[in-house]
Amino acid sequence: MFSASHRLLPGRLSGYEEGPEALTEFLLLEVKKLQEQLRNARLCERRLSKRCRAEGKAHDHRYERLQLESLDFTSGPPADPGTRKPAGAP
């Protein structure tokens, strides 16, 4: 199948004997590397997703707080503590 003069992946199989067993060993190592990369990518995706949800909740809380603060300002000026009447009232 593979002759000594034929190299499927030059430079990538250094240190391996040539032949089907070497190719199988090489491919198994490549599969393991790709599986590790996929595992790391999924872990990163989960972390980013969790962070995004937390930031979304924080944004929602800030928005609600600002809405409540704007309601306080639109209800009129605060009452004068001495007369219990709104400031500026006769």
N, C-alpha and C positions, 0 to 999 in steps of 0.2 A: 504494500500500500504506500508507505513512505520510504523513499530511498535515502541513503546517507547524503546524497547531493541535494536533496529537496528539503528545504526548511519552510514550514508553514508560516511561522511567525519569527522572522529573523530578529535576534537580539532579545526577544522576550522569553526564549526557552533556555537561556544560558544557565548552565548548572544542571540541566535535565538531560537525561539520555533521550535520544530521538526515538520515535516510535509511538504506537497507539497508547501505551501506558503513560508515557510522558505527556502526551497531549491530554489525556484524561486527567492526570494530576494537575496540569496547568489550568485546565478549564474548571476543575473543582475549586481551585484557589481563587480564580476570577469570580466564580459564583458566590463564594464566601465574602469576597470584597464587596460585591454589589449588594448582597443581603445586608451587610453592615452599613453601607451607605444608605440603603432604604430605611433601615431601622433608625439611623440618626436623623434622616429627613423627617420621618414621622414624629419622632420625639420633638424636633424643632417646631414642627407644625402644631403639635399639641400645646407646646409652651406659648407660641404666638397666639393661638386661638384663645387660650385661657387669659392671656394678657389683654387681648382685644376685648373680650367680654367684660373684664374688670374695668377697663378704660371706658367702655360704653356705659356701664353702670354709674361710674363716677360722673360722666358727662350728664346722664339723666338726673342725678342728684343735684348737680350744679344748676341745671336748667330749672328744676322744680324750685330750688331755693331762690333763684332769680325771679321766678314767677311770683312766689310768695312775697318777696321784697317789693316787687312792683305793685302788688295789691295793697301793701301797707302804705305806699306813697300816694296811691290814687284815692285812698279813703279820706284824704284831707290831712291838714296839719294836726300834730298831737295836741291834746287838751292842755290848757294852762293848769298846772298842778294846784294853784291857789284857788281858782274859781270853778274848776272842773268843767270849764267851757272850752270849746275849740279856740285856739289862738286867733285873734282878729274878730271874734264874735262880739256883738254889742252887749 
